[in-house]
Each structure stands twice: as structure tokens, then as C-alpha cells.
Amino acid sequence: MADINVEEVLKKLTLTEKVDLLAGVDFWHTKALPNHGVPSLRLTDGPNGVRGTKFFNGIPAACFPCGTAMGATFNQALLEEAGQTMGEEARAKSAHVILGPTVNMQRSPLGGRGFESIGEDPFLAGLGAAALVRGIQSTGVQATIKHFLCNDQEDKRMSVQAIITERALREIYALPFQLAVRDSQPGAFMTAYNGINGTFCSEDPKYLDEMLRKEWGWDGLIMSDWFGVYSTNDAVKAGLDLEMPGPTKFRGAALQFNASTGKPFPHVIDARAREVLKFVKKCASARVQENGPEATRDTPETAALLRKVGDESIVLLKNEKNVLPLKKDKKTLVIGPNAKVATYHGGGSAALPAYYAVTPYDGISEKLGSPAPYTVGAYTHRFLPLLGIQTTRADGKPGMTWKVYNEAPGSAKRDLIDEIHITKTEMHLVDYYNTKLSDVWYADLEGTFTAEEDQTYEFGVIVCGTAKLFVDDKLVVDNATKQYPGDAFFGAATREERNTAEFKRGQSYKIRIEFTSAPSFTLKLDTFVPGHGSLRVGGAKVIDDQEEIKKSVQLAKEHDQVIICAGLNGDWETEGTDRASMKLPGVLDQLIDEVASANPNTAVVMQTGTPEEMPWLGKTAAVIQAWYGGNETGNCIADVLFGDYNPSGKLPLSFPKRLQDVPAFLNFRTEAGRTLYGEDVYVGYRYYEFADREVNFPFGHGLSYTTFSFSDLSVAVLDGKLSATLKIKNTGSLKGAEVAQLYVSPKKPAKINRPVKELRGFAKVELEAGETKTVTIEELEKYAAAYFDEERDQWCVEAGEYEVIVHNSSRVTDEALRGSFKVDETYWWSGI
């Protein structure tokens, strides 16, 4: 990509060309102006890996652990290294811009994209995001921090207004973005779908122009979330530079006409076009080929880093009687729906095909030296497990064959347009392109299922378009004749239509799904339907829940140690929909309770992106939180279970006992077009501590197989910078890593209510057995002691003494170190 002189190019552009720059041309690319040397940029999801330009049948990639997992590392240096690898992954896919990281806040565990963000504390989220951005941008690829601002739920996300105080917005929701600007200068910001106090984020000059650009002094490109522009003039005047995706809905001819009549004035169009050109110039430094090929970087170095991040993310929640680490020579049973599937990412923009994905079962079996005894115990799927990995193609390889035609099934002559072999039968066809396609086209998805036992087998079909599933040419599922709305595929598809078929052991069955593209969709939904539609096909053996539990309990009694692989998946935690409950689905809670009662040497592995209620916690001796762990998820789980890695993760979220305890419990759903942020600044541990509400596990909690001690705390403020220095010693017999968490608490009541204490920094250190290291945590005093004063619309640092608490968790014990610093005179500040 050639460098450009922004001002010289801008002078030469016609009004039409300037406006053309302000919207994408397709789902992932910006407009090129070759006559002026302006190339097209390629943008790509996402926050935990680089998908490239295809939701459907994309090029495999390195999938990192989810956002909350990366937050759990509490390791800024490691996240910077992860960001650097993401940048290199983007370069391999000829992408100039990564749409991440995500730093929205988990007001509630029910948020569909809660797994995608780093944590509930703005300093953890902001410093973690800054590290990722620095890493990404060190490669020349630009990062896009998102979603600005208060995009903290999925319920009616494109119409809801967040009703929030300015103090809460500044202290909790904007602060992570502010810290990222201060410490990493992200190349781009992405606006949120929602509005704030009556104005949609993509057209809000208060936050896009006055706060972000003027107060914070940030210099970069502001783009919309996909289909998140709702106006022509207002968004342009507010500072939104780029509408995505293309073709445009609100710019183009409409904006050209308005601008030609001074609405908005020409200098406003110039300002937006200038930012796009500056961004193009910034991206040129990466020297990524325009419209280049999409390749892979599946290297041993990438695999090693994915495993390191995954290992460091796992949190040892509970370990009574040293049940963990497990013994490799003991008779071990594996139970659970998450064992034989690699649950390595959440749903939506965070989903991508991985180079490979290790299941917990495979990771555990490798440690044991042979395949472990296994039973499923319970189902927890929201939608039936994907069919493609259970079938074979005509050539005997795993998967199914996708054949595309312009003629309907049964036509006298059908010309094959496209043929693709797939294993993932969840197909979002928003970016499926073929120049031979008619407006309405058809596809047959075909594969063979061979039954391992006599069984009743259930199929499920979700579609945007129409679809019918046949077994040996017999219609089993009809999702065409009568359709009902569902919430898959961002709310633009049907519910899952299910029906069963009887299979005999050893017999093979021909499965065929006849799909018709989006124009055939019979539902008239409020949700916008992009592209050619969507199709999801799943299936599973029908089981008797209670019989499975009885079987699991009996097996548990016959083994020395038991591993239960439990949790959720990307169907439950996904973009486009929030969860309705904090309980595990189906009878999984019952399964854990009864198996743990039957065998005291039971370890529970929880794979979720956010907290669950744990009614069985008092009966289980060992629990680890393993998140959605990326490509290496199974290996990382096994590393921790068997002691090949000493866990060092800390919770980036408080784990409440029940949903009713959550501060946003009464105010999470959209009502009458708005969501009231009634908990104000009391999000997460800020609320639980202020209200003295007990939790299962506090923010920052995480155990180890070794022990540590903190000592010799020294606190000082010099030239406006707070510095806390302490010694950390590994007092146990194993190598391990510990996190020092620095909290600040005002010693006297402030003018307004404030949380009991707030995280203001952290540091992670690795120590050999018996080793001691000195650690220093630094932060500017004006951040460490400040609250946002709504009377002055500025940050306020009140005079007085502030206690500094350094501990390995937000739950302070007698082992915590305490110091203090003093502010002699109250002062106010703005900016960064």
C-alpha cells in the first residue's frame, strides 16, 4: 500500500468521492479511490481471533481464549504478546484492521456478550485492552476498541436507550476506553448500537466529539457497528466517519444531496473524509496487500502462546483436601456434555473456525496415557449439537457436502453452481458471494450418518430462508411450510424445528437438507435480514436424563477420581440475545450434586464466559473455571487438573450466589425502549462490598497449588504518581505465579457515596519455590483517588488520606498489606 498525502488528496476529491469514502463497499471492505492512490482497507472480526472475510466457510485461524479468560490472566505483558500475534494473524489474512478488543462492562451475568469483554472492573478492562491494542498495533495493523458506549446487553440492543448518570458513565463505562486511549491510542473506535439518555451512540456529539476527540485528545477513525447507523446528517455531524457495512443505507446519494445544499456544511464532510484518509495512511505502515489473499499462520509458536494464555486464564476456585491436582495413575472417570466437544469460543462476532481445537476429553486422555472411561451424564445444549461433525461425505471424510443451484429441487435440469465440503453445519451466509447466483437460489446439504447403537435420534433445523430435512428421502423436519420466530443468527431466523427418526446399530442413513435462500423466508421480522440467509442443522441421540444420572453415579462409585466437564457454549452465550437464567441448563446441576456426593474426589470443570449459580458448591471439593479457552482449551484444562501447570488465574468477575443478588437484577431488560442503570457506580464487587452481600467467589479470587506471602509494603506519591512497592515470596514447594492487586479506599467519607474500595492497579509475578521478588505497582494519583463530580463535570480528587490495600483478592483478610497516601488539597481535572 502506497503512502498518501492526506491534505493534497482531500483537495482533489469531488464531493461524490468524499462521500464515497464514508461508507463500506461490502461487509468487510472500505471504498478505494485508485485515481487518487487511496486503497481499500480490509476489516475483520474480532476480539479473540482473526476470522477474515467470511462468516461462512472461513479460513481457519488462531482462536484465543475469550475476553473474560484473558482478563483472568491479570497479565498485561502476556496480553500484549497475544495482541501482537493477533496482528500477525491479521496480516496473514491481508486485513488492515481488527474489530477488537471489546471492553463493555458485565452489569449482569446474563449479558449475551459478557464473555467477550475483559472484566467488571474498569481498570482491569482498560489496562488489559490497552495491552492488547499495543500488541496489535505494534504490527502496523490497527485495533478498533468497541463498543462505545454502554453496549452492555443484547436485549433490543439496536433500539434501547441506556438511562444512566454521568458519574456512572464516566467512572465505570467510559473509563476503560479512557485508559486505553491514555496507554495505547487505539487507531479506531466502534460505536455501540444503543443510545444514551435519548441519543443514539452513532450520532451523539457529546461523547464522540466533545469527550472522545476534544477532552481526551484522541486522534483516529470512528466507525459504526454493523448496521448501527440510523441517520444521514446527525451521524456525520456528530463525528461518525465510517458507516459499516456497505453498501450504504444512510450515506451515498442521500448524503451527497444533503451536502450539496449545505446540510451538513462542506467542512463537515471534509472532516469526516479527512479522518478516513488519515486512517488509510496509518494502515499503510503495515504494508498489507490490498484485497490480498487470506492465509494461515498455524505455527508451533502460535500454539505455544495459545496454550500459555489458556493455562494462565484458568482459575482454581476451590480445592478442599487437595483433591487437585489429580493423579495420573488413578482410575479416572470423565463425565459431562462439555467433555467431548471443544467449547473454545462464544457466539457471534467472537466465533471463528480454529486451526484445530482440543477437547477436554482428549487433553485428559493424553495425560492418562489412554482413553478415559466416559459418559455424557446430561445434555445442556440450547440447540442440538451440529450435525456436520457426526456425518461423513461421499469420499468417507468427516463432514457434509454443500451443493448450490439456481433451480429448485425436482427441476428437470439443475446446473451445479458451487460445491463446498463443510463440517460446521452452522452457516451464516451474510458474506457468501458467487456471481452466478440468482436472487432466489437453492442448496442441498448432504451427508451420511452411521448409527453406533439402536437409538431414537433427534434432528433440529434453524433457518433464515426455508429448509427441509430428509432421512433416506423421507421428510423428517419441515421448516418451510410453517415457520416460527427464534433468536438465533442475531434474531433473524426461525426457532429450532425438531423431529426424530429411529436408527439401527451399524446402519448408514443418507441425510439431505434442502435449503432455499433468504427471499423464501415466510416470517416478517422486525430484525434486518442481511445477505442470503442462514442455516443451522443439528442432531443428537435422545436420552433419558434420570437414567443417565443414575448411570453416572454408579460409575463414579467405581472410580478413584471423577472429572465433570460442565458449563455452557456459544449457543447460550452469544451476540444477539441475553440469557434468561444464571442456572446451568437441564439437569446438569442435579448431575454434579449427585456425582459429587457419590465420589468425594470429584473435580468440576466449568466452561462458561460468565458466572453461574452453583447450588452444589458445598458438596464439591474442587472446582476450576476454564472459560472458553481457544484452540488449546482441552490441553489447558488437563494441564491444570493434573498439575502440569500451577493455576494462577484470578476472577475478572464476581461470582454471585444467585441471580437475585446481582446489582442489575431489577434493571437489566429493556422496558419501554430503555434500560435504567439503577445500580449506578455499584457494579460487581463495588456493590457486593457496599451492600455487604455474600458471593460464591469474589472478584480477584484464585487459588494455587503453592502458597505466597506479601511483605514490606512501601507507598509513595512523587510528581503526581502513586507508587506501591512490596515483596512477594513463594512460600510453598512448587513454582507458581501470584497477582498483587492494589485497591484504594478513602479513609474519610467523601462529598458523595463511594465504593468501599476500588482496584487501581495490579502486577503478576512468577516465582520458583522459595523465591522472593520485589514488585512495583504505579498509577497517577489523579486516577487512583478520583471520582467524577457531576456538579463540575470534572474528575475530583478530594483532600484527605487514602488507604492503599494490596492483596491477592478483593476479599481482604488479615494477610493484606496496608499503606496510605495523603492529598493535601482538593483539585479537579479533565482529559486523560
Secondary structure, 3 states (H helix, E strand, C coil): CCCCCHHHHHHHCCHHHHHHCCEECCCCEECCEHHHCECCCEEEECCCCCCECCCCCCCCECCCCCHHHHHHCCCHHHHHHHHHHHHHHHHHCCCCEEECCECCCCCCCCCCCHHHCCCCCHHHHHHHHHHHHHHHHCCCCEEEEEEECCCCCCCCCCCCEEECCHHHHHHHHHHHHHHHHHHHCCCEEEECCCEECCEEHHHCHHHHHHHHHHHCCCCCEEECCCCCCCCCHHHHHHCCCEECCCCCCCCHHHHHHHHHCCCCCHHHHHHHHHHHHHHHHHHHCCCCCCCCCCCCCCCHHHHHHHHHHHHHHCEEEEEHHHCCCCCCCCCEEEECCCCCCCCCCCEHHHCCCECCCCCHHHHHHHHHCCCCCEECCCCCCCCCCECHHHCECCCCCECEEEEEECCCCCCCCCCEEEEEEECCCEEEHHHCCCCCCCCCCEEEEEEEEECCCCEEEEEEEEEECEEEEEECCEEEEEECCCCCECCHHHHCCECCEEEEEEECCCCEEEEEEEEECHHHCCCCCCCCCCCCCEEEEEEEECCCHHHHHHHHHHHHHCCCEEEEEEECCCCCCECCECCCCCCCCCCHHHHHHHHHHHCCCEEEEEECCCCCCCCCHHHCCEEEECCCCCCCHHHHHHHHHCCCCCCCCCCCCCEECCHHHCCCCCCCCCECCEEECCCCCCCCHHHHHHCCCCEEECCCCCECCCCEEEEEEEEEEECCEEEEEEEEEECCCCCEEEEEEEEEEECCCCCCCCCCCEEEEEEEEEECCCCEEEEEEEEEHHHHCCEEECCCCEEEECCEEEEEEEECCCCCCCCCEEEEEEECCCEEECCC
